[in-house]
Amino acid sequence: MKVLHVIATPRAAESTTLSVSRPFLEHLTAARPDLHVETLDLFATDVPALDAQHIDTKYGLLRGEPVALDRAESWGRIEDLIAQFLSAQICVISSPMWNFHVPYALKYYIDAIVQPGYLFAYENGIPVGLCQGKKMVCVTSRGSDYSAGGPMHSYDLQETNLRTIFGFVGISDMDFIHVQPADMGPDRRDASVDVGIETARRLATSLAGSTVLAG
């Protein structure tokens, strides 16, 4: 069984987000050695651009038309990303918050893979997600505290967007681990990381014994 780890931060070793998602994956794979983790680093990957040609192909798919032969090769790069995403039982997204939202590289990736006939379809004019049964874990880091009930909560477009777009394609089983606040002094950052790691390990333990990974 496969776990896809989508990295949407360019900071590598210095990343607050990865300081929590890596222990999560380590704890999960220690409990379930049968799992294989595949990493997709969006800042080190040439994600295909949704140029005019690809947009035309997308609208053709919505009309039920096949991919044109002269566009099959370039569209194939998008299909490869889609196949990678669909082949994973669990998707882990490591994403800092940038300007209340996700980094541009993650938005770029989402725009590439969320395609009609692959991740969703229309039945009698109603959209139907094609990714039911998948599990998603989103590990984020935020400079401020965007917790529910707090003064910054209404600015949290990150979790809202991720829940909306992946819910649209059929993924309803989603967990979020927010490391926050990360930019209000080293003591508060370290404390939030510690809480995040403990939360991640508990989630990994629960997930390892769940029916999500059965079979």
C-alpha positions as CSV (number, residue, x, y, z in Angstrom):
1,M,0.0,0.0,0.0
2,K,1.2,3.5,-0.8
3,V,1.3,6.8,1.0
4,L,1.9,9.9,-1.2
5,H,3.6,12.7,0.6
6,V,3.1,16.0,-1.3
7,I,5.6,18.6,-0.1
8,A,4.5,22.2,-0.7
9,T,7.3,24.0,1.1
10,P,10.7,25.1,-0.4
11,R,12.5,25.2,3.0
12,A,13.5,21.5,3.3
13,A,15.5,21.0,6.5
14,E,14.4,24.4,7.9
15,S,10.7,23.7,7.4
16,T,8.4,23.9,10.4
17,T,5.8,21.9,8.5
18,L,8.1,19.0,7.7
19,S,9.3,18.9,11.3
20,V,5.8,17.5,12.1
21,S,4.9,15.6,8.9
22,R,8.2,13.6,8.9
23,P,7.6,12.2,12.5
24,F,4.0,11.4,11.4
25,L,5.3,9.3,8.5
26,E,8.1,7.7,10.5
27,H,5.6,6.6,13.2
28,L,3.1,5.4,10.7
29,T,5.6,3.3,8.7
30,A,7.2,1.9,11.8
31,A,3.8,0.6,12.8
32,R,3.0,-0.5,9.3
33,P,6.1,-1.7,7.5
34,D,4.0,-2.8,4.5
35,L,3.5,0.9,3.6
36,H,5.5,2.5,0.9
37,V,6.0,6.3,1.1
38,E,6.4,8.1,-2.3
39,T,7.4,11.7,-2.1
40,L,6.4,14.5,-4.5
41,D,8.3,17.7,-3.8
42,L,6.4,20.4,-5.7
43,F,9.3,22.8,-5.5
44,A,11.6,20.3,-7.2
45,T,9.1,19.0,-9.8
46,D,8.2,20.5,-13.1
47,V,4.4,20.4,-12.8
48,P,2.8,20.8,-16.3
49,A,1.4,24.3,-16.9
50,L,-2.3,24.6,-17.5
51,D,-1.7,26.5,-20.7
52,A,-4.3,27.2,-23.4
53,Q,-3.8,23.8,-25.0
54,H,-4.4,22.0,-21.7
55,I,-7.4,24.1,-20.9
56,D,-8.9,23.3,-24.3
57,T,-8.3,19.6,-23.6
58,K,-10.0,19.9,-20.2
59,Y,-13.1,21.5,-21.8
60,G,-13.1,18.8,-24.5
61,L,-13.2,16.1,-21.8
62,L,-16.1,17.9,-20.2
63,R,-17.9,17.6,-23.5
64,G,-17.0,13.9,-23.6
65,E,-14.4,14.2,-26.4
66,P,-11.2,12.2,-26.4
67,V,-7.8,13.8,-26.0
68,A,-6.5,14.9,-29.4
69,L,-3.6,12.9,-30.8
70,D,-1.4,16.0,-31.1
71,R,-1.9,16.8,-27.4
72,A,-1.6,13.3,-26.0
73,E,2.1,13.6,-25.1
74,S,1.8,16.8,-23.2
75,W,-1.5,15.7,-21.5
76,G,0.3,12.5,-20.6
77,R,2.4,14.4,-18.1
78,I,-0.8,15.5,-16.3
79,E,-2.1,12.0,-16.4
80,D,1.1,10.7,-14.8
81,L,0.5,13.1,-11.8
82,I,-3.1,12.0,-11.6
83,A,-2.2,8.3,-11.7
84,Q,0.4,8.9,-8.9
85,F,-2.3,10.6,-6.8
86,L,-4.9,7.9,-7.4
87,S,-2.6,5.0,-6.7
88,A,-2.1,6.1,-3.0
89,Q,-4.4,5.0,-0.3
90,I,-3.3,8.0,1.9
91,C,-2.2,11.4,0.8
92,V,-0.2,13.5,3.2
93,I,0.2,17.2,2.3
94,S,2.8,19.3,4.0
95,S,1.9,22.9,3.4
96,P,2.7,26.2,5.2
97,M,0.2,29.0,5.0
98,W,1.1,31.7,2.6
99,N,-1.1,34.8,2.6
100,F,-3.9,33.0,4.3
101,H,-3.9,30.3,1.6
102,V,-1.8,27.5,0.2
103,P,1.5,28.1,-1.6
104,Y,1.3,28.7,-5.3
105,A,3.1,25.4,-6.0
106,L,0.3,23.4,-4.3
107,K,-2.4,25.4,-6.1
108,Y,-0.6,24.7,-9.4
109,Y,-0.6,20.9,-8.6
110,I,-4.3,20.9,-7.6
111,D,-5.2,22.7,-10.8
112,A,-3.2,20.0,-12.8
113,I,-4.7,16.9,-11.2
114,V,-8.4,17.9,-10.6
115,Q,-9.6,17.0,-14.1
116,P,-13.0,15.7,-15.4
117,G,-13.1,12.0,-16.0
118,Y,-10.2,11.4,-13.6
119,L,-10.9,12.8,-10.2
120,F,-14.5,13.8,-10.8
121,A,-17.4,13.4,-13.3
122,Y,-20.8,14.7,-14.0
123,E,-23.9,12.6,-13.7
124,N,-27.1,14.3,-15.0
125,G,-25.4,17.6,-14.4
126,I,-24.3,16.8,-10.9
127,P,-20.6,16.5,-10.0
128,V,-19.6,13.2,-8.5
129,G,-16.2,12.7,-6.9
130,L,-14.2,9.7,-8.0
131,C,-11.8,9.5,-5.1
132,Q,-14.0,7.9,-2.4
133,G,-12.2,5.7,0.1
134,K,-9.0,7.7,0.3
135,K,-7.5,9.2,3.4
136,M,-5.9,12.7,3.5
137,V,-3.7,14.2,6.2
138,C,-2.8,17.9,5.9
139,V,0.1,19.2,8.1
140,T,0.3,22.9,8.0
141,S,2.3,25.7,9.7
142,R,0.9,29.2,10.3
143,G,2.6,32.3,11.6
144,S,-0.5,33.3,13.7
145,D,-3.1,31.3,15.5
146,Y,-6.1,30.6,13.3
147,S,-8.0,28.4,15.7
148,A,-11.8,28.4,15.7
149,G,-13.2,31.1,17.9
150,G,-10.0,33.2,17.6
151,P,-9.7,36.6,16.0
152,M,-7.8,35.2,13.0
153,H,-10.0,32.3,12.2
154,S,-12.0,34.0,9.4
155,Y,-8.7,34.5,7.5
156,D,-8.0,30.8,7.3
157,L,-8.6,30.1,3.6
158,Q,-6.1,27.3,3.7
159,E,-8.0,24.5,5.4
160,T,-11.3,25.8,3.9
161,N,-9.9,25.5,0.4
162,L,-8.3,22.1,0.9
163,R,-11.4,20.6,2.4
164,T,-13.5,22.0,-0.4
165,I,-11.5,20.9,-3.4
166,F,-10.7,17.4,-2.1
167,G,-14.2,17.0,-0.8
168,F,-15.4,17.8,-4.3
169,V,-13.4,14.9,-5.7
170,G,-14.8,12.5,-3.1
171,I,-12.3,12.6,-0.2
172,S,-14.3,13.1,3.1
173,D,-11.8,11.5,5.5
174,M,-9.4,14.3,6.2
175,D,-7.4,15.3,9.3
176,F,-5.6,18.6,9.8
177,I,-2.6,19.1,12.1
178,H,-1.9,22.9,12.4
179,V,1.4,24.1,13.8
180,Q,0.4,27.5,15.1
181,P,1.5,30.2,16.0
182,A,5.0,29.7,14.4
183,D,6.1,33.3,14.1
184,M,5.4,34.7,17.6
185,G,8.8,33.9,19.2
186,P,10.9,30.7,19.4
187,D,9.3,29.5,22.7
188,R,5.8,29.5,21.2
189,R,7.0,28.0,18.0
190,D,8.8,25.2,19.8
191,A,5.8,24.5,21.9
192,S,3.5,24.4,18.9
193,V,5.9,22.0,17.1
194,D,5.9,19.7,20.2
195,V,2.1,19.7,20.3
196,G,2.0,19.0,16.5
197,I,4.4,16.1,16.8
198,E,2.5,14.5,19.6
199,T,-0.8,15.0,17.7
200,A,0.8,13.5,14.6
201,R,2.1,10.4,16.5
202,R,-1.3,9.8,18.0
203,L,-3.0,10.1,14.6
204,A,-0.4,7.7,13.1
205,T,-1.1,5.1,15.8
206,S,-4.8,5.4,15.3
207,L,-4.5,5.2,11.5
208,A,-2.1,2.2,11.6
209,G,-4.8,0.1,13.3
210,S,-7.8,1.4,11.3
211,T,-9.8,-0.1,8.5
212,V,-8.4,2.6,6.2
213,L,-5.3,0.4,5.8
214,A,-7.0,-2.9,5.9
215,G,-6.0,-5.4,3.3
